Amino acid sequence: MLSSRFWRKAQRRVKKLQTIVQRNVSVIILTALFLVTTVLPSAAQRVVINIPSPGSLNAENLVQQGRALYEAQQFGDAVKSLELAAANYARNGNQLRLAMTLRNLSLAYQELGLWTEAREAITKGFKLLENLNNSPESSQILAQTLDVQGHFQLARGQAETALQTWEQAAKIYTQTGDWAKFTRNRIVSAQALQMLGLYTQAKKILTEVQQSLEKQEDSALKSTGLRSLGDVLRIVGDLNESQQVLKQSLKVALSLQANPEIAEVLISLANAAQDQGDTQASLDFYRQAAAISIPPSMRIQLLLNQFSFLLKTKQWSSAVVLVPQVQSEINKLPPSRIAAYAQINFAQNLARLKQEASGIAFSWIDIAHLLAKAIEQTQSLEDKRAESYALGTLGWLYEQTKQFTDAQSLTQKALFIAQSIDASDIGYQWEWQMGRLLKNKGDNKEAISYYSKAIETLQTLRSDLATTNQGIQFTFRESVEPVYRELVELLVQTKGNLEPPPDNLRQARFLIETLQLAELDNFFRQACLTAKVEIDQVVEQDQSAAILYPIILPDRLEVILKLPGQKDLKHYATNIVKQDVDRTLEQLQENIPEPHTLRLVQSLSAQVYDWLIRPAEAELGKNEIKTLVFVLDGGLRNIPMASLYDGKQYLIEKYALAITPGLQLFDPKAIPKRQLQALTAGLSEARLGFSALPNVERELQAIKLQVETKVLLNQQFTSEALQKQMKSLPFKVIHLATHGQFSSDVNKTFVLSWDKQIKVNELSDFLRTREENKPEPVELLVLSACETASGDNRAALGLAGVAVRAGARSTLASLWNIDDQSTSILMSYFYQELAKTPNITKAEALRRAQLALLQNPSYQRPRFWAPYVLVGNWL
């Protein structure tokens, strides 16, 4: 039976229910299970909610009404209706229908962030079902209740538990032969796997769904399943296959004349075009979707996506033209979460447009009125989550207009609500906002406290932030990275001649490491990277190594220095604005590979040397440092540290060098010299649109003279052959001499084999498969003919990504491709030193190989020897 709380609520709400007006709403796939509408947005149609007269408030009417209100995203009203229905079923003793209603009531509670009530409803539903005789109908409701429980577990961050729950539901659907619900269950499970970062498994499930769907007649579910697979394929980088599957989905939707599903697929195709860098195609897909007759709730989401895309691509005039149309569509929406989020999203983007472009008619007051209307709607809907978004965004708007007192008051209210419903994904934004506002007031102590809370919250949200891309959220570079940087800036701030407290420097250093990890999560779109060791344990393994953490801040360049055997960190800074730093680094990156720019390169390299090294020269000398390890920031990642110039010598002439995206990610260990085996593979012939590399054969031959090797050359070097060889023998070294590219986009980071581009995720899968058979990791992965993507100032993120995900202790790669005999000479020296010099580190072996080129009159310029960088373990 229901608790008295349900009865009291039901009685209080009977009269309120009569005041709900008729509304037109958008409905997503209509089924008896509300869950489907939440996770599988697809075909929509117009539904009119007919409010029953007082005499006809029976349970069935209330359930139907609750369902319509839920699908209209009017969750508060849906809860009222469903609670009344539950009370009626309880009074009539209809336990089966009561269990079904409690299931749906739990889902509505979840949408409102009422987690205790959601858990209570689902628990009562299970208890009722336990007492019922096993029948086809009760089995169906049990399976659907398990689906809702899985939804609850997923929302609470228990993705693995949710998967197990959905597996139980899937078994019941199989036993009862409910193919449609089984298929939906599989799609939902795939979404949970994506939240865990398990894209390969998600792809496998959706591929099985696709194979099953191929045998079925065209349906909205078939189109949805294909679209889900296409989206996953896009995320893992299979862009061509993604487009093919999405086009199949579009074909099915067109055959059904299912306009909403057609629009959904076109939006997915627009996303795929964006990933391929085809801005025009993306815009065309958005426009095709906009030309279709779809419900207002879907049209506004489409227009907001298009509006955001125009801002992202700096098409200001086109964005301005779209403003009246977006406003008109928003005005058509009935009060709902969709309407509130649309107003919030529109207000955020209008503010950005106002800051960036001229000719926009909206004033700051107009934008504030949009948010005030959203707040009013969310309060009337009793939607706490949406209310927190609206209040916090209005606080953000006041921050932009420097009305800081009002901004702080609104932000505190938004944060309180977010914390009360455990909405961490929005709570961190208001913690960060409070930090900014307190910093502006000069209250640095309290500001640091709020920033630190935001960072802690972000750490609990790693999988969500890495894999979701909701319209209400910003991009990583706007909404995550600045939180870390702004806190670091506060921590290393000096007052007069006083140095920052030692604890502040330690925290700043930890934050830099954590930011690197967050960036890589964002790069891979999955939170799959975990720290292996403590930072200080790494440093103390090599008493001749110093670690440098340069940090590019808006008004200065900070460096934190860790010396072996010293507890306290060193710290020094250069007062230079970020724009000047970026300009210098871009010039150096552009000129260093060129043949006739030596003096300019030396001049620019000297500037960077003065920022990073010169202030520490005395300390480095006093501590007898032999190796410098850099945790680089921003544009510094695209610069080879070897080329830094003190006016007489390059840095490589004085130190062995290595870079790392974070010391916590690597477990330093010296490479064993005995039985050093290498798997080498390369392309010397032109292939798949890439030019020939005539010196590759010579390079692989030179390696073979130094260590035992297995060679895959040209036609032998297929992706399948590479994977097979990786599995077969415990190679300590894998050396790939072939075209490749490092990019800030995981889909554009690859190495070339004879038959295809091997994307970074696929390469890491190859090595993970190897680890299942050979538990010892690869000691060294060498990528000798790769280069950073042209014009991508964060391209080295791809290099760091390869290094981390490859599963190798160290990665040696080139920042640009030198198609010359110099590569084979350098590699020959490197392997010779590595194989035959006792106790030599990989960093020192690379240093000696680079010096061999530097001392050769034909190869003295940095363009020949500088591009080779060692990432990860330097021992």
Disulfide bonds with the S-S distance in Angstrom:
none
